[in-house]
Structure formats: C-alpha cells, structure tokens
Amino acid sequence: MKIVFLDSTVLPEHLPIPRPNFAHQWIEFEHTSSEQVLERAADADIVVTSKVVFSREIMAQLPKLKLIALTATGTDNIDKEAAKEFGIAVKNVAGYSSIAVPEHVLGLIFSLKHSLHLWYKDQLQGKWTESKQFCYFDYPVTDVRGSILGVFGKGSLGSEVGRLATALGMQVLYAEHKNATQCRDGYTPFYDVLAQADILTLHCPLTPDTQCLINSETLSHCKKGALLINTGRGPLIDEQAVVDALKSGQLGGVAIDVLGKEPPAKDNPLIVAAQTLPNIIITPHIAWASDQAVEILVDKVRSNLEEFVRTGK
C-alpha cells in the first residue's frame, strides 16, 4: 500500500503522523503545488493531505487512488461528488481542537480588552524604561467580566467558548440564524445580538448563507466599539468592511486567526491595516494547533488509515 503525504508541513515537525499498522510505503512532501499533484499522486493508493485541491479532473487521472485522508476537518478542497463516482473514499478528522480553539478565543479577548499586544510591542522599544512613573496609561484596559459575548454558531466550539466565557462572568448570547423566522430556545435574534454584544465571536460553518455574514450592513447594527473575533472561516467576514469599521470606530478592535485566502497576499486589507492600526491582532490560522490537539489529530489520521484498510470504508 503506497501512501503519499502531499503537504507534511501543515503539521509541526515534532508531532508527525504515527505510521499505520499495516504493510505500506510512506512518502511525504513538505508542499505540493497544483502542478505537482498528478505526478506525485500517480501511483498512490492513499493520499494524505490538508489543503491540496482534488478536483474531478485530477481524480479522473488517478485510477489507483482509493482514499484521500485529510489532516483537517474541512473537506472544501475535495470534489466529494466526483470522489464518490470514482470510488475514492474521503476521510477527515473532527473534534481535535475542541479545547485549543476556545482557549485561543479567550486569549484573543483578553489581549484586546487588556491591550496586551500593545504593551508587549512597547517593551521591544524600551518604552517602560523611559517612563518617569512605575507605569503609564497609553492604551485602554477594560474588564472581561461583565462583557456581553455574542456567539455565532452553537456547535462544539461555540458552546465551549460560551461555557468558558460564562465561567469568567461574561453574559453569553447565542445568535439565531440571520434570516430565521422564529427564534429557537437558547438563542437570541441575530440583530439583537449585534446590537447588544460587546464582543462578537464567529464559530458558524461557511455556507452560502454565512458567506460575508459580517459585512458593512451587519456591522452598522453593532454596538459602537464592539470587538470582533474570527477563528472560524475567513470568508465569514468582508475583510474590507471590517477594516472600514475599525477606521471609523464602529469596531473597537479585531482579532483574526483566519483569512479569505491563506497564506494571505501582502495587500490583504487586514494585513495592510495591521501595519498602522493598533487594534488589530492577526494570528496565522494557528488556533487549532496546541500540542495536545495535534496529538489527537495525528492519532485520528492513523486510525482513519487503519480503519479503511481493515474495512474498505
């Protein structure tokens, strides 16, 4: 059984995928461009990948391929209908970051509320050493406790963020779908959440209905100075609209772990704005990647490989 891992650097070097317990040949590449996919996967029985795109055209030219094993939850890079037609199984992993992502969200909230990123930047330039007092007050510091947190998406991640926020003394509102005609128990109407929340955090799936969920229109309904956190999917927000809201003061701060295109272009509006605006924090799609989460992920990938060889599913 030949296994080809097409983009091994999506995982940290010190936490590789444990080799499966069946006879196999394992080949891996740090990165694979779209032009290299066919050559590298040509005689593979199993392909392991995170983000490499497998279109109908590509899969039609890989008659030996039996399984695409993803090292991620998302399957957007796979034409799943074509895979089914060609008899190629697709197995992803889920649930591995249920602790890491919510903790990252809370870290971003504290960073924005306490201006931690700005105090840190100051120390790189020796600003404290030049102070005439034991402290200085250049940036806002406000309590997290007592804030109203609007959570968009009540799955495992959104629910855990809400649980942690409640433990910290925050009031949590779960937003109903934007165009819902009725509001379910345990939810608050979409626009009411926008109007009331001091902090918005996005955990909903990316669908046609949630594409650019946060845009100039929805931002206009937010409480002035609200904070926005996105560790969900980049296209949940209109990036330029968010920058405009920051510049106008409609948003008081933004912390982003995901962007519409990754890695982002140098002219991405949020990347550009972060060079001059103090109230932007950007992390490089790393919220999921605690060591503990990655250990769970790689074990699940191995289990997926072994289960497929054992059962054909």
C-alpha positions as CSV (number, residue, x, y, z in Angstrom):
1,M,0.0,0.0,0.0
2,K,1.6,3.3,-1.1
3,I,0.8,6.3,1.0
4,V,1.8,9.8,-0.2
5,F,1.6,12.8,2.2
6,L,1.4,15.8,-0.1
7,D,1.8,18.7,2.4
8,S,3.6,17.5,5.6
9,T,4.5,20.9,6.9
10,V,0.8,21.5,7.8
11,L,1.8,19.7,10.9
12,P,4.6,20.6,13.4
13,E,7.7,18.6,12.8
14,H,7.8,17.3,16.4
15,L,4.4,15.7,16.1
16,P,4.3,13.6,12.9
17,I,1.6,11.2,12.0
18,P,2.3,7.8,13.6
19,R,2.8,5.2,10.9
20,P,-0.1,2.8,10.4
21,N,0.0,-0.8,11.4
22,F,-0.1,-2.4,8.0
23,A,2.4,-3.0,5.3
24,H,3.0,0.2,3.4
25,Q,5.4,2.6,1.7
26,W,5.3,6.1,3.1
27,I,6.4,9.1,1.0
28,E,5.9,12.7,2.0
29,F,6.5,16.1,0.6
30,E,6.6,19.3,2.5
31,H,4.5,21.2,0.0
32,T,2.8,20.3,-3.3
33,S,1.6,22.8,-5.9
34,S,-1.4,22.2,-8.1
35,E,1.0,21.4,-11.0
36,Q,2.7,18.7,-9.0
37,V,-0.3,16.8,-7.7
38,L,-0.7,14.3,-10.6
39,E,2.9,13.4,-10.7
40,R,3.2,12.8,-7.0
41,A,-0.1,11.0,-6.5
42,A,0.1,9.0,-9.8
43,D,0.7,5.6,-8.2
44,A,-0.6,6.2,-4.7
45,D,-3.2,4.0,-3.1
46,I,-3.7,6.6,-0.4
47,V,-3.1,10.3,-0.4
48,V,-2.8,12.2,2.9
49,T,-3.3,16.0,2.7
50,S,-4.7,19.0,4.4
51,K,-5.3,21.7,1.7
52,V,-4.2,20.2,-1.7
53,V,-7.1,20.5,-4.1
54,F,-8.6,17.3,-5.6
55,S,-10.9,18.3,-8.5
56,R,-12.9,16.0,-10.7
57,E,-10.3,16.4,-13.4
58,I,-7.4,15.4,-11.2
59,M,-9.2,12.4,-9.6
60,A,-10.2,11.1,-13.1
61,Q,-6.5,10.7,-13.8
62,L,-5.7,8.7,-10.6
63,P,-7.3,5.3,-11.2
64,K,-5.2,3.7,-8.5
65,L,-6.3,6.1,-5.7
66,K,-8.5,4.6,-3.1
67,L,-8.5,7.0,-0.2
68,I,-7.9,10.7,0.4
69,A,-7.2,11.0,4.2
70,L,-7.4,14.6,5.4
71,T,-5.5,16.0,8.2
72,A,-8.2,18.6,8.8
73,T,-12.0,18.8,9.4
74,G,-12.8,20.9,6.3
75,T,-13.3,19.0,3.0
76,D,-13.9,22.0,0.7
77,N,-10.7,21.2,-1.3
78,I,-12.2,17.8,-2.4
79,D,-14.9,17.4,-5.0
80,K,-16.8,14.9,-2.9
81,E,-19.4,14.0,-5.6
82,A,-16.6,13.2,-8.1
83,A,-14.8,11.2,-5.4
84,K,-17.9,9.1,-4.8
85,E,-18.3,8.5,-8.5
86,F,-14.7,7.3,-8.9
87,G,-14.9,5.1,-5.8
88,I,-12.4,7.2,-3.8
89,A,-13.2,7.4,-0.1
90,V,-12.7,10.7,1.8
91,K,-12.0,10.6,5.5
92,N,-11.5,13.8,7.6
93,V,-10.8,14.4,11.3
94,A,-13.0,16.3,13.7
95,G,-13.2,17.3,17.3
96,Y,-9.4,17.5,17.9
97,S,-9.4,21.3,18.6
98,S,-12.4,21.5,20.9
99,I,-10.1,22.8,23.7
100,A,-7.4,24.6,21.7
101,V,-9.7,26.9,19.7
102,P,-11.9,28.1,22.6
103,E,-8.8,28.8,24.6
104,H,-7.3,30.8,21.7
105,V,-10.6,32.8,21.5
106,L,-10.4,33.7,25.2
107,G,-6.7,34.6,24.8
108,L,-7.6,37.0,22.0
109,I,-10.4,38.5,24.0
110,F,-8.0,39.2,26.9
111,S,-5.4,40.6,24.5
112,L,-7.8,43.1,23.1
113,K,-9.5,44.0,26.4
114,H,-6.2,44.5,28.2
115,S,-4.2,45.7,25.2
116,L,-1.6,43.0,25.9
117,H,-0.2,43.1,22.4
118,L,0.4,46.9,22.6
119,W,2.2,46.7,25.9
120,Y,4.4,44.0,24.6
121,K,5.3,46.0,21.5
122,D,6.2,48.9,23.7
123,Q,8.8,46.8,25.6
124,L,10.6,45.9,22.3
125,Q,11.3,49.6,22.0
126,G,12.2,50.1,25.7
127,K,9.3,52.5,26.4
128,W,8.8,51.4,30.0
129,T,12.5,52.0,30.8
130,E,12.0,55.7,29.8
131,S,8.9,56.2,31.9
132,K,9.0,58.7,34.8
133,Q,6.5,56.6,36.8
134,F,6.2,53.0,37.6
135,C,3.6,52.6,34.9
136,Y,1.9,54.5,32.1
137,F,-1.6,54.6,30.6
138,D,-1.3,54.8,26.8
139,Y,-3.7,52.1,26.0
140,P,-7.2,51.1,27.2
141,V,-7.6,48.3,29.8
142,T,-11.1,47.1,30.5
143,D,-12.5,44.1,32.4
144,V,-13.6,41.0,30.6
145,R,-16.0,40.1,33.4
146,G,-19.4,41.7,32.8
147,S,-19.0,41.9,29.0
148,I,-21.7,40.6,26.7
149,L,-20.4,38.0,24.3
150,G,-22.3,37.3,21.1
151,V,-21.5,33.8,19.8
152,F,-22.4,33.0,16.2
153,G,-22.5,29.2,15.9
154,K,-23.5,26.9,18.8
155,G,-21.6,23.7,17.8
156,S,-18.9,22.2,20.0
157,L,-16.6,25.2,19.6
158,G,-19.1,27.9,20.1
159,S,-20.6,26.1,23.1
160,E,-17.3,25.6,24.7
161,V,-16.4,29.3,24.2
162,G,-19.7,30.2,25.8
163,R,-19.0,27.9,28.8
164,L,-15.6,29.4,29.4
165,A,-17.0,32.9,29.0
166,T,-19.8,32.2,31.5
167,A,-17.2,30.9,34.0
168,L,-15.4,34.3,33.6
169,G,-18.5,36.2,34.4
170,M,-19.5,37.2,30.9
171,Q,-23.1,37.2,29.6
172,V,-23.4,34.9,26.6
173,L,-25.9,35.4,23.8
174,Y,-26.1,32.7,21.0
175,A,-27.2,34.3,17.8
176,E,-30.1,32.8,15.8
177,H,-29.6,32.4,12.1
178,K,-29.7,35.8,10.3
179,N,-32.9,35.1,8.3
180,A,-34.7,32.9,10.7
181,T,-38.5,33.5,11.0
182,Q,-38.6,32.0,14.6
183,C,-36.0,32.2,17.4
184,R,-35.2,28.8,19.0
185,D,-34.9,28.3,22.7
186,G,-31.5,29.2,24.0
187,Y,-30.9,31.7,21.1
188,T,-31.3,35.4,20.6
189,P,-32.4,37.1,17.4
190,F,-29.5,37.8,15.1
191,Y,-29.7,41.6,15.0
192,D,-30.4,41.8,18.8
193,V,-27.1,40.1,19.4
194,L,-25.3,42.5,17.1
195,A,-26.9,45.5,18.9
196,Q,-26.1,44.2,22.5
197,A,-22.8,42.4,22.3
198,D,-19.6,44.0,23.4
199,I,-17.7,41.1,21.7
200,L,-18.6,39.0,18.7
201,T,-17.0,35.6,18.1
202,L,-17.7,33.5,14.9
203,H,-18.0,29.7,15.0
204,C,-20.6,29.0,12.3
205,P,-19.9,26.9,9.3
206,L,-19.2,28.5,6.0
207,T,-22.3,28.2,3.7
208,P,-23.8,30.4,1.1
209,D,-25.9,32.0,3.9
210,T,-22.9,32.8,6.1
211,Q,-20.6,34.0,3.4
212,C,-19.6,37.6,4.4
213,L,-22.0,37.3,7.4
214,I,-20.1,40.2,8.9
215,N,-20.3,43.0,6.3
216,S,-21.0,46.7,6.1
217,E,-24.7,46.2,6.7
218,T,-24.4,43.9,9.7
219,L,-21.6,46.0,11.2
220,S,-23.8,49.1,11.1
221,H,-26.1,47.3,13.6
222,C,-23.3,46.6,16.1
223,K,-22.7,48.4,19.4
224,K,-20.2,51.1,18.6
225,G,-16.8,50.0,19.7
226,A,-17.6,46.3,19.8
227,L,-14.8,43.8,19.4
228,L,-14.8,41.1,16.7
229,I,-13.1,37.7,16.9
230,N,-12.9,35.3,14.0
231,T,-11.3,31.9,14.5
232,G,-13.9,30.2,12.2
233,R,-13.6,30.7,8.5
234,G,-12.0,33.6,6.7
235,P,-14.9,34.2,4.3
236,L,-17.4,34.7,7.1
237,I,-16.3,38.4,7.1
238,D,-16.0,41.0,4.4
239,E,-12.4,42.0,5.2
240,Q,-12.5,45.5,3.7
241,A,-15.8,46.3,5.5
242,V,-14.1,45.2,8.8
243,V,-11.1,47.5,8.1
244,D,-13.5,50.4,7.3
245,A,-15.4,49.7,10.6
246,L,-12.1,49.8,12.5
247,K,-11.1,53.1,11.0
248,S,-14.5,54.7,11.7
249,G,-14.6,53.4,15.3
250,Q,-17.7,51.3,14.7
251,L,-15.5,48.4,15.7
252,G,-13.1,48.9,18.7
253,G,-10.8,46.0,17.8
254,V,-10.5,42.9,15.7
255,A,-8.6,39.6,16.4
256,I,-8.3,37.3,13.4
257,D,-6.9,33.8,13.0
258,V,-8.3,33.0,9.6
259,L,-8.4,35.0,6.3
260,G,-10.2,34.5,3.0
261,K,-7.1,33.4,1.2
262,E,-4.3,31.6,3.1
263,P,-1.5,32.3,3.1
264,P,-2.7,35.9,2.5
265,A,-1.5,38.3,-0.1
266,K,0.6,41.2,1.1
267,D,-2.1,43.6,0.0
268,N,-4.8,41.8,2.0
269,P,-6.7,44.8,3.6
270,L,-6.4,43.4,7.2
271,I,-2.7,42.6,6.8
272,V,-2.1,46.2,5.4
273,A,-4.3,47.8,8.2
274,A,-2.4,45.9,10.9
275,Q,0.8,47.8,10.0
276,T,-0.8,51.1,11.2
277,L,-3.9,50.4,13.3
278,P,-3.2,49.4,16.9
279,N,-6.4,47.5,17.5
280,I,-5.8,44.5,15.1
281,I,-4.4,41.2,16.2
282,I,-3.7,38.6,13.5
283,T,-2.5,35.0,14.2
284,P,-1.7,32.7,11.3
285,H,-4.5,30.1,11.4
286,I,-2.9,28.6,14.5
287,A,-5.8,28.5,17.0
288,W,-6.3,24.7,16.4
289,A,-2.7,23.7,16.9
290,S,-1.9,23.1,20.6
291,D,0.4,20.1,21.0
292,Q,-2.4,18.2,22.7
293,A,-4.8,18.9,19.8
294,V,-2.2,17.9,17.2
295,E,-1.6,14.7,19.0
296,I,-5.3,13.9,18.9
297,L,-5.4,14.8,15.2
298,V,-2.5,12.7,14.1
299,D,-3.8,9.7,16.0
300,K,-7.1,10.1,14.3
301,V,-5.4,10.2,10.9
302,R,-3.6,6.9,11.6
303,S,-6.9,5.4,12.8
304,N,-8.6,6.5,9.6
305,L,-5.9,4.9,7.5
306,E,-6.1,1.6,9.5
307,E,-9.9,1.5,9.5
308,F,-10.0,2.0,5.8
309,V,-7.5,-0.8,5.1
310,R,-9.4,-3.0,7.5
311,T,-13.0,-2.3,6.4
312,G,-12.7,-0.6,3.0
313,K,-14.6,2.3,4.4
